[in-house]
């Protein structure tokens, strides 16, 4: 199926203006909570700098830290698996499920498993996976992907959740009360946890020094699954490694404040050894990350701790929604990660931006997101993935701006046209610039003309 | 096996030049840690009860046991520890637990969390599966922030540990905060004064 490019998807999203305003306000509210939390710490900028430097250091020593992690994790009784790509990741998990004759699988939030399309793969093999994060369960019922990496159902109103739960959980029709609906989900998923045989979780941080990993949730769903099931599989991208336990002090202070404005998630679980009688596995996945590591302009994107602060601040994300980005990881960070995986498919994403730089400003690990968006545009254009009309337009503009006499002529023509053909120029079909804008009244003369007259 | 070698090889080839790790030296605030802990925990939906000794908590536990449902105690100084609970007790047996009493040995003022490790909680599922959770901590076990916390604990001393901050919660339904998601519906912390 041909994917819809961002600008077209965004246009459709924007048809329902009140809905877009609501989506925009909701996400901005989350940004404001982040600000409140960050501003309470006088050392906030120091923490960002530390987090950034720890990640810079980790990436520059990644192979050694991965080997150290593997050695220590293995000593701890964790079985370490390596997967080159999503396909291998899925196969490893399938093998573990089949080898252990597992029928009941629960999964807590893992963007990596979304990236690898794990759920559809397992369903095809006849294995049902229950997503246990409330937001993810909602979208799972609705057969939608999550629209936000931290707040999966942020695009839905409570009436819609109510309808979905009425259909799948037989809650009262029309009862939109979030408390009531959450209670229904609690009861439903509690049963799934208790019955689960295998739990899949993500990894927020993997610590090389100790061979363990940390999983952060507010709901407690990762723990409910991992501690009930007899097999726990944790999935991580290679870039999730951090060197030492003390580094967690920095990351756990910036992660949740950046994501939701909370000082910390309700549960920050540190897993080192399986409980008695349990199997614990970790799957370390590449899926294009080593390639990104080799791109000097873009390797910083691997510092990402998946907080989504960039999503919440981005005016384009807020007003186009996660689905417009046609990827598991949307938003500004998605736009610099995804082209690495498939340039053709994702050539539209770096252009889904005004380059305002707000994303870079809120990133807790100081990824230069907006710089990378611009740099991707150069590569994508050079590779021929950008519409020729844009290329021609840019070349034309460059030519005009480089030749002062032509620039003056074009300016004069534009002022004449605005005065003579205002209705034509205001026509959106004729002039795309007029789609969301009112055109100005042309001044009688250019600034240069005025200046030459008046400079005395 | 191939994947491992390929990945490590690719990293060796593609990684940037080594940059040094930074030194983590954050000034620790010298405010009233107990006050900060209490305010923060109450902001995130937890409840704090000041007590003068374990004795007071013992009385509360005994009162609970005579009234409410299935209560589990893991704190030796509070009385008998439920013999039927150990690290192998499964989810079916734990599902009916109404309230669990657990002692924390370190708490963090900046975020209202309490560090619990496998040895203290006895069973990993217990602090999550109980409907209501009660933690007991000493006021002098409260440190200022996470840096201080990580200086004091060894995260792999036990096979599992968790920083637990407040009752479980979610805002996944139209950003409306609901206390009580999949973990405990409520958290009460008994704070034993120095």
Interface residues (C-beta under 8 A of the other chain):
Chain A: X26 X29 X30 X43 X46 X47 X49 X50 X53 X54 X56 X57 X59 X60 X61 X62 X63 X66 X67 X76 X82 X83 X84 X88 X132 X133 X134 X135 X138 X151 X152 X153 X154 X156 X157 X158 X161 X178 X179 X181 X182 X183 X186 X189 X190 X193 X194 X207 X210 X211 X212 X218 X219 X220 X221 X223 X224 X226 X227 X228 X238 X243 X245 X246 X247 X248 X249 X250 X252 X253 X260 X262 X263 X264 X265 X266 X267 X268 X269 X270 X271 X272 X273 X274 X275 X276 X277 X284 X286 X290 X291 X293 X294 X296 X299
Chain B: X2 X3 X4 X6 X7 X8 X10 X11 X12 X13 X14 X15 X16 X17 X18 X19 X20 X21 X22 X24 X26 X27 X40 X44 X87 X88 X90 X91 X92 X95 X108 X110 X111 X112 X113 X118 X123 X124 X125 X128 X129 X145 X146 X147 X149 X150 X151 X154 X155 X156 X158 X159 X160 X161 X162 X163 X164 X165 X166 X167 X168 X169 X170 X171 X172 X173 X174 X175 X176 X178 X180 X181 X182 X183 X184
